């Protein structure tokens, strides 16, 4: 309801995007009956896809169970392969880091000059790196981002939403980091920020040893925020993971 009130074009602000107002509450309210997701095609990444590169076995198992729930709600499940890696680049960080550093520096420059003691050393390093970044590097990174974005979002040509396990939430154990079965393929959140597509994370259970939350993400193409929320809401209407509360 908050997004419905704030989202969309503001006729009094010439800098807002010319998009229609959101009606997310109405979209979620469409979830009625035993098969609320009937007619929706949900993509599930193939095993060797970037979005499937999760290091924790419990997260993978919880996600596979969640896929079964989504299917039981009437959705059509379709294997999908994302173009998360652009040919010639080792990772999304190749262009994400220059963009993030430049924008962080633009926002935090004054704070770096007046109150550096309130920043961690790691964060100060990011701000300083952004200040030293040539403008040409920032512009080139944005150009690469656009090429990557077009390819990445092409997965929605054949599906309505995509779901995938979140990354490395339950990896920590008491006493430090244990060896994981396999390495992570990379951040599963940065890519959605970079693409401009709506994504929502919802819980899928808890790890056995630490009782840490496991989760998956539901993402849709830009502008289909309501559809992503509709799938997430339908899942939570028949599961209770989101109702768990820690012992205090």
Wavefront OBJ file of the C-alpha trace (Angstrom):
o trace
v 0.000 0.000 0.000
v 2.926 2.315 0.703
v 4.384 1.722 -2.757
v 0.943 2.259 -4.283
v 0.808 5.666 -2.608
v 4.348 6.743 -3.511
v 5.071 4.960 -6.792
v 4.489 6.153 -10.316
v 4.850 9.513 -11.988
v 4.505 12.651 -9.871
v 3.036 15.401 -12.057
v 4.631 17.999 -9.780
v 8.130 16.533 -10.154
v 9.614 16.719 -13.692
v 12.383 14.278 -12.713
v 10.113 11.292 -12.017
v 9.727 8.571 -14.622
v 6.622 8.699 -16.773
v 5.159 5.390 -15.636
v 1.669 4.469 -14.568
v 0.757 4.394 -10.888
v 1.250 1.138 -9.024
v -1.697 -0.994 -7.935
v 0.213 -3.669 -6.034
v -2.442 -4.215 -3.380
v -4.984 -5.015 -6.100
v -2.549 -7.451 -7.719
v -1.987 -9.370 -4.486
v -5.747 -9.391 -3.804
v -6.188 -11.467 -6.979
v -4.780 -14.486 -5.129
v -7.932 -16.415 -4.351
v -8.965 -20.008 -4.744
v -6.848 -23.161 -4.532
v -4.806 -22.411 -7.659
v -4.012 -18.688 -7.412
v -1.008 -18.968 -9.749
v -2.784 -20.728 -12.587
v -1.673 -19.255 -15.900
v 1.627 -17.882 -14.550
v 4.843 -19.301 -16.009
v 7.570 -19.516 -13.364
v 11.151 -19.994 -14.454
v 13.517 -22.167 -12.419
v 17.247 -21.893 -13.267
v 18.860 -24.998 -14.710
v 21.400 -26.666 -12.364
v 24.524 -25.148 -13.943
v 23.093 -21.618 -14.240
v 24.595 -18.662 -12.363
v 21.389 -18.307 -10.339
v 21.732 -21.924 -9.173
v 25.274 -21.451 -7.842
v 24.404 -21.607 -4.147
v 27.033 -23.132 -1.832
v 24.742 -24.433 0.912
v 22.973 -27.784 0.440
v 20.184 -26.901 2.864
v 19.293 -23.826 0.861
v 19.148 -25.908 -2.311
v 16.906 -28.495 -0.645
v 14.600 -25.808 0.764
v 14.362 -24.182 -2.648
v 13.499 -27.450 -4.373
v 10.703 -27.938 -1.851
v 9.526 -24.374 -2.511
v 9.366 -25.096 -6.252
v 6.977 -27.934 -5.458
v 4.771 -25.554 -3.481
v 4.710 -23.035 -6.328
v 3.753 -25.809 -8.747
v 0.955 -26.980 -6.435
v -0.499 -23.450 -6.530
v -1.138 -23.808 -10.249
v 1.976 -22.234 -11.756
v 3.635 -23.717 -14.824
v 7.285 -24.467 -14.013
v 9.751 -23.978 -16.847
v 13.555 -24.480 -16.809
v 15.385 -21.291 -17.708
v 18.951 -20.232 -18.369
v 19.934 -16.674 -17.534
v 22.584 -14.604 -19.281
v 24.030 -13.392 -15.999
v 27.584 -13.347 -17.326
v 28.525 -11.153 -20.250
v 31.051 -12.619 -22.665
v 34.512 -11.258 -22.000
v 33.874 -10.390 -18.340
v 34.819 -12.528 -15.360
v 31.863 -11.327 -13.256
v 29.190 -8.682 -12.893
v 31.535 -6.926 -10.467
v 33.644 -5.889 -13.451
v 31.172 -3.097 -14.153
v 29.170 -3.046 -10.918
v 32.118 -1.996 -8.738
v 32.985 1.157 -10.749
v 29.313 2.202 -10.791
v 28.860 1.604 -7.069
v 32.127 3.303 -6.120
v 31.390 6.384 -8.212
v 27.861 6.785 -6.874
v 28.869 6.148 -3.261
v 31.613 8.755 -3.572
v 29.226 11.325 -5.039
v 26.872 10.838 -2.110
v 29.451 10.499 0.696
v 32.127 12.994 -0.388
v 31.091 15.634 2.130
v 30.838 13.095 4.944
v 34.325 11.808 4.127
v 35.674 15.339 4.556
v 33.745 16.186 7.739
v 33.258 12.947 9.667
v 35.533 10.167 8.389
v 35.665 8.709 11.910
v 32.070 7.584 11.500
v 32.957 5.349 8.553
v 34.549 1.943 8.769
v 37.936 1.572 7.116
v 36.445 -0.643 4.433
v 33.721 1.896 3.641
v 36.191 4.793 3.581
v 38.269 2.848 1.075
v 35.220 2.499 -1.198
v 34.482 6.217 -1.004
v 38.096 7.147 -1.728
v 38.235 4.699 -4.641
v 35.153 6.333 -6.103
v 36.656 9.799 -5.809
v 39.724 8.647 -7.747
v 37.676 6.941 -10.468
v 37.853 8.686 -13.864
v 34.510 9.783 -15.229
v 35.210 7.850 -18.418
v 35.423 4.606 -16.423
v 32.012 5.274 -14.857
v 30.434 5.997 -18.239
v 31.958 2.904 -19.813
v 30.698 0.762 -16.935
v 27.187 2.112 -17.522
v 27.437 1.253 -21.219
v 28.459 -2.310 -20.372
v 25.657 -2.464 -17.831
v 23.105 -1.668 -20.531
v 24.428 -4.419 -22.819
v 24.404 -6.897 -19.921
v 20.916 -5.826 -18.808
v 19.385 -6.431 -22.227
v 20.733 -9.964 -22.319
v 19.947 -10.768 -18.702
v 16.323 -9.641 -18.901
v 15.746 -11.603 -22.116
v 14.891 -14.600 -19.909
v 11.485 -12.989 -19.387
v 10.688 -13.470 -23.069
v 9.518 -16.987 -22.180
v 8.516 -16.727 -18.507
v 6.552 -14.382 -16.265
v 8.705 -14.602 -13.143
v 11.862 -16.412 -12.079
v 12.539 -17.923 -8.673
v 15.914 -18.963 -7.287
v 17.576 -19.721 -3.976
v 19.223 -16.845 -2.153
v 22.931 -17.138 -1.472
v 25.017 -18.168 1.523
v 22.668 -17.212 4.345
v 23.183 -20.328 6.386
v 26.922 -20.721 5.788
v 28.083 -19.536 9.217
v 28.404 -21.938 12.117
v 29.548 -21.415 15.678
v 33.325 -21.078 15.687
v 33.783 -19.750 12.171
v 33.239 -20.563 8.521
v 33.164 -24.273 7.668
v 34.225 -25.604 4.288
v 31.254 -25.417 1.927
v 30.329 -28.110 -0.605
v 31.043 -25.718 -3.502
v 31.773 -22.031 -4.065
v 29.076 -19.459 -4.662
v 28.700 -18.260 -8.247
v 28.335 -14.689 -6.965
v 25.850 -12.289 -5.406
v 22.219 -13.059 -6.237
v 21.004 -9.624 -5.105
v 23.322 -7.206 -6.934
v 22.202 -8.489 -10.309
v 18.596 -7.473 -9.679
v 19.665 -4.034 -8.455
v 21.694 -3.599 -11.642
v 18.926 -4.827 -13.939
v 16.211 -2.593 -12.506
v 13.892 -5.582 -12.220
v 11.710 -6.043 -9.114
v 12.763 -8.855 -6.780
v 11.469 -9.906 -3.378
v 13.130 -12.319 -0.938
v 10.914 -14.653 1.092
v 11.839 -17.296 3.698
v 11.830 -20.972 2.781
v 12.876 -22.506 6.099
v 15.733 -22.674 8.592
v 19.101 -24.379 8.697
v 19.307 -27.324 11.067
v 22.471 -26.444 12.983
v 22.157 -22.669 13.401
v 18.413 -22.159 12.874
v 19.359 -19.414 10.425
v 16.777 -18.383 7.815
v 16.902 -19.799 4.312
v 15.254 -17.895 1.504
v 14.507 -17.597 -2.186
v 13.958 -14.638 -4.455
v 11.031 -14.007 -6.765
v 11.822 -11.631 -9.633
v 9.886 -10.277 -12.597
v 10.644 -7.992 -15.505
v 10.764 -4.234 -14.875
v 7.271 -2.906 -14.271
v 5.840 -6.256 -13.157
v 6.329 -5.601 -9.432
v 2.786 -6.748 -8.743
v 3.352 -10.122 -10.367
v 6.471 -10.800 -8.281
v 4.553 -9.906 -5.117
v 1.605 -12.014 -6.204
v 3.766 -15.134 -6.476
v 5.502 -14.375 -3.155
v 2.165 -13.781 -1.417
v 0.690 -17.009 -2.777
v 3.683 -18.962 -1.462
v 3.418 -17.396 1.982
v -0.340 -18.020 2.107
v 0.307 -21.773 2.305
v 3.581 -21.786 4.279
v 4.457 -20.568 7.764
v 8.190 -19.803 7.506
v 7.538 -16.048 7.644
v 5.615 -16.393 10.889
v 8.580 -17.758 12.865
v 9.987 -15.525 15.592
v 13.366 -15.845 17.352
v 13.485 -16.681 21.032
v 14.395 -13.541 22.970
l 1 2 3 4 5 6 7 8 9 10 11 12 13 14 15 16 17 18 19 20 21 22 23 24 25 26 27 28 29 30 31 32 33 34 35 36 37 38 39 40 41 42 43 44 45 46 47 48 49 50 51 52 53 54 55 56 57 58 59 60 61 62 63 64 65 66 67 68 69 70 71 72 73 74 75 76 77 78 79 80 81 82 83 84 85 86 87 88 89 90 91 92 93 94 95 96 97 98 99 100 101 102 103 104 105 106 107 108 109 110 111 112 113 114 115 116 117 118 119 120 121 122 123 124 125 126 127 128 129 130 131 132 133 134 135 136 137 138 139 140 141 142 143 144 145 146 147 148 149 150 151 152 153 154 155 156 157 158 159 160 161 162 163 164 165 166 167 168 169 170 171 172 173 174 175 176 177 178 179 180 181 182 183 184 185 186 187 188 189 190 191 192 193 194 195 196 197 198 199 200 201 202 203 204 205 206 207 208 209 210 211 212 213 214 215 216 217 218 219 220 221 222 223 224 225 226 227 228 229 230 231 232 233 234 235 236 237 238 239 240 241 242 243 244 245 246 247 248
